[in-house]
Amino acid sequence: MANVDGKWDCSVSSPMGDQDFVLTVVSAGDRFSGTASGGIGAKDIPDGTVDGDTLAWSMSVSKPMPITLTCRATVTGDVLEGSVKAGIFGSFPVTGKRAG
C-alpha cells in the first residue's frame, strides 16, 4: 500500500487550460477525507476511498458551471496520476506531486 496521506500539488489538463489545486488526503483504512482547494475554491472530500495505491473521490463544483467531478488517481512514490471525469464533457488527465 502506498503512502497516500499528505498534500499534493495537482493539475488537471482541461480544455479551459490547466486547473491547479492542492489535494489534502488523510486516510483511515480504505477511506479518506480531505480537501481540494484552488481556483474552484475549497471543497471538502468527506467520502474518498483508498484501494491499495489508488484514490477515488467525487466533488461538486460551481465554476465554471455546476458539475460533479469524479476523480481517480494512483500514487507511486511522490507522484500522483489519474483522471477527472466531468460528466458529459469527458475525462481529463490529472497529475500531481507530493508537496514539500
N, C-alpha and C positions, 0 to 999 in steps of 0.2 A: 504494500500500500504506500502510495506517495504521500509526502508531507504537503497537504493541500492548504493548510492554515496559513494565514498571513494576509498581507496586502499585495495586490497585483496591479501593475500599471498596464492597462489593456487598451486595445484599439480595435474597432470594428470597421472594416473596409466596406463602405456603403456607397450607393450611387450619389449620395449627397456629400461625399468626401469622408475622410477618416473621422470617426466619432470616438474620442478618447474618454476613458473613465477609469476610476480606481475601484477594483473589486476587493472587498474585505471578506475573508472566509474564516469562520470559527466552526470547526467540525465537532460532532459528537456522535461517534459510531458511524452509521450510514446516513446521517443527516447533517446539514449545515445551515447556519444562519449567517447573516451578514448584510452588507450594503453594496450598492453600486452608485458611485457619485461622479458627476462630470457635467457635461453640457445639458444632460437630461434632468439635472437636479440630483437629489439624493433619494434613492429608492431602497426601502428595506427588502431584504430577501429572507422571509421567515421560513420557507419550506424547501430549501435546496436539498439535493440528495448527493451522496458520495458512494460511488461503486468502484472500489479499488482506487485507481488514479484518475477517475472521471467524475467531474462535477456536472450536475444538471439543475437548472432553475428556470423560473419564469418571472417576469416583472412587467407591470403595466406602465407605459409612459404616455405623456400627453403631448410631447413635442417630437417631431413637427406636427404630429396628429395622434389622437388616441389610438393605441395599439398595444397588444400584449406580445412581448418578445419571449421566445422560447430558446433557451441557451444551453449549450452542451460543450464542455471543454475537457481536454485531457492534460494532466500535469506530468511533465517529465523533467525532474530536477527543478530548475528555476525558470522553466518555460511552460507557458500555457498556450494551447492551440485548440481551436474548435470552430463552432459556427453559431450564429444567431439567426433564428427563423423569425421573419417579420410578416406573419400572416400571408396574405395573397401576394406580397412583394417578394417572396422568396427568401433564400438563406444567404448570409454573408459571412465571410471568414472573420474570426476574432483571434487575436494573438495577444500575448501578454508576457511580462517578465516579472519576477518577484521584485518587489520594491525594496530598496536597500534600507 
